[in-house]
Amino acid sequence: MNELKETIDNICDDFADINAILAARSRELDRREAFDQEISEQIQNLLKENK
């Protein structure tokens, strides 16, 4: 029974690690999207100024 509990605990720990990695990646993608949007706006402003 202890072996089963240990296996389940290990699986839960693995899922917690995966969840943390996915959360960090999601935040990274959100920051990237905001950065891309800001750069796009700056490029558009420069193009408008040069017309």
C-alpha positions in Angstrom: 0.0 0.0 0.0 2.9 2.4 0.8 4.3 1.7 -2.6 1.1 2.7 -4.3 0.9 5.9 -2.2 4.5 6.7 -3.2 3.8 6.1 -6.9 0.7 8.4 -6.7 2.7 11.1 -4.9 5.4 10.9 -7.5 2.8 11.2 -10.3 1.2 14.2 -8.5 4.7 15.8 -8.2 5.3 15.3 -11.9 2.0 16.9 -12.8 2.8 19.8 -10.5 6.2 20.3 -12.2 4.5 20.1 -15.6 1.9 22.6 -14.5 4.6 25.1 -13.3 6.4 24.8 -16.6 3.3 25.4 -18.6 2.3 28.4 -16.5 5.8 29.9 -17.0 5.6 29.3 -20.7 2.2 30.9 -20.9 3.4 34.0 -19.1 6.4 34.1 -21.5 4.1 33.9 -24.5 1.9 36.7 -23.1 4.9 38.9 -22.7 6.1 38.1 -26.2 2.7 38.9 -27.6 2.7 42.3 -25.8 6.2 43.0 -27.1 5.3 42.1 -30.7 2.2 44.4 -30.5 4.3 47.3 -29.1 7.0 46.9 -31.8 4.2 46.7 -34.5 2.7 49.9 -33.2 6.1 51.7 -33.2 6.8 50.5 -36.8 3.4 51.8 -37.9 4.0 55.2 -36.2 7.4 55.5 -37.9 5.9 54.6 -41.3 3.2 57.3 -40.8 5.8 59.9 -39.8 7.8 59.2 -42.9 4.9 59.6 -45.4 
